[in-house]
Amino acid sequence: MVAAQVAGKNGAATHSAMDRYVERVGLGDVWEKVRAGARLSYDDGVRLYESQEVTAIGYMANFVREQRHGDLAYFVRNQHINYTNICAKDCKFCSFYAKKKNGPKAYELDVDAIRQRVRQYRDVPITEIHMVGGINPRLPYQYYLDIVRAIKEERPNATVKAFTMIELQQIARVAEKPLREVILELMDHGLGALPGGGAEVLTPRVHEELYKKKLDWRDWLDTARVAHSVGLKSNATMLYGHIETLPERVEHFVRLRELQDETQGFLTFIPLSFDPQNTELSHVARSTGADDLKTIAIARLMLDNFPHVKAFWMMITPPVAQFALRYGADDIDGTIMNYEITHVIDPSTRQSLSMEQLLAMIREAGRVPVERDALYNVVHRWDVEAPPAPRTTALPVLS
Ligand code: SF4
């Protein structure tokens, strides 16, 4: 928050003091590039990660964020559905999947069950259904078409944002059709966007060590390229805080940035802080708040062609997400009904935030809440109609 207090709106009022500060900590040349709107290099990104000056990095990222979005902070009223947790990919960082179809925690939702999930929140004006699942070899092509259509029938006005790149490849495999054709058919049934998950860290070493049965970096980007080429927008994630090096995170940014130059198909970058609980990497310590903020800030600086950077409160906690709105992020995701990917083991840790809690979070951070849909169309600005409400319950702190 120090950066925000010093920076003020658009950083204009106290530039000279901040200039001296950023120069004093050895980042003056990077700051010059940022102010000039010049692209940061891979080496710049590595230097930022090597620097301990989180406040200076956040200050620069906040400058970019406010140039693009002013005081606006986006959120969405959304629902998450995970249609199956049965998966054949054995990713070492995953606590979600069940290996055996008859194991105690394995499940597959049929079309009716998915309809029921959607109907559960019929009275909430949800605009996005986010749906992903494991790579379950038993599911036929028709199943994927049917579940997308069922959601669209239940919620005609919501965007169905579904399937990671590896899921798309699996669907094409069982369909025995080219990927492009399958994506177009899914779109015909109601698919409206891709969540962009499963990118992990786009480097050969991390792929080989942690998720070698899934797509490698080239295949992930190629799949995104095909989806973007038929007009489907996606996000892009990065799962950080496990075995990756800091330069590998920068490599990830550069690879995403190159594809975005080509397709302009990414909407949002979403850094996901790794939760080691109940994974094969349970010995790994969780990322710190400083690392979370620094990663969001460096992403904002490196991904100069991405419209949005998200602080996913579910992963970094609501308090850190509030700070992130001053460190480069302009989005905090949304209400998130039924999130299971990282909290499936202990149902008591499932979390959602009410609309009032989201508004309070954003206002406390000094930003203007804007409700958006999955494609960033503005649903409602909450600065005029609703004055800040006093919060009577504490924000949840996630385990
Ligand atoms: S991360 Fe996805 S693909 Fe990997 S094991 Fe988990 S559910 Fe399967």
Residues whose N, C-alpha, C, O or C-beta is under 5 A from the ligand:
A	BS01	SF4	C87 K89 D90 C91 C94 Y97 G133 G134 I135
